[in-house]
């Protein structure tokens, strides 16, 4: 199978359009700083073709690359606004198990997976 999976090529237009708009905004940031594609790709440690894919809104582009680009533009904090957790869920639920099960640093038998 090619690098682009069928699931990505079958994305509905209401999913593709925001990615394309995000890519255009990233391109606008790059142009505003007067960086060429080659200069920006060098800063992102990727190839110019990968940068072009990011700026085109290709859905298979790495989210890590997107985060790096946002960081370069001083916009990394904008990721905090993406899919925020529901207020009730984030405030009242514990994610980790209670620490009362055993001493700190001791792995219980039921936690060993090897």
C-alpha positions, 0 to 999 in steps of 0.5 A, spaced: 500 500 500 502 506 498 504 511 503 497 515 503 492 510 506 485 509 503 482 512 509 486 519 508 484 519 501 476 518 503 476 524 508 470 528 507 470 535 504 468 538 511 474 535 514 479 536 508 477 544 508 480 546 515 486 542 513 487 546 507 485 553 510 490 551 516 496 550 511 494 557 507 495 560 514 502 557 515 504 559 508 502 566 510 506 566 516 512 563 512 511 569 507 510 574 512 517 572 515 520 572 507 522 565 508 523 561 502 520 554 502 527 551 502 529 556 508 523 554 512 524 546 510 531 547 513 528 550 519 523 544 520 528 539 519 524 536 513 524 536 505 521 542 501 516 537 499 514 535 506 513 542 507 509 543 501 504 538 503 503 541 510 502 548 507 497 544 502 493 541 508 495 534 506 492 530 511 498 525 512 503 530 514 505 529 521 502 533 527 509 533 530 511 537 524 505 542 524 507 543 532 514 545 530 512 549 525 507 553 530 513 553 534 517 557 529 512 562 528 511 563 535 504 560 535 505 553 539 500 556 544 494 555 539 494 548 540 491 549 547 485 551 543 484 544 539 479 539 542 479 542 549 477 537 554 470 538 557 470 542 563 466 537 567 471 531 565 477 535 566 476 537 573 473 531 577 476 525 574 483 522 576 487 519 571 492 515 575 491 509 580 491 511 587 497 511 590 495 507 597 496 500 593 503 500 595 510 504 597 513 509 592 517 505 587 515 498 588 511 495 582 506 490 584 505 483 581 499 485 577 503 491 574 508 486 571 507 485 564 513 481 562 
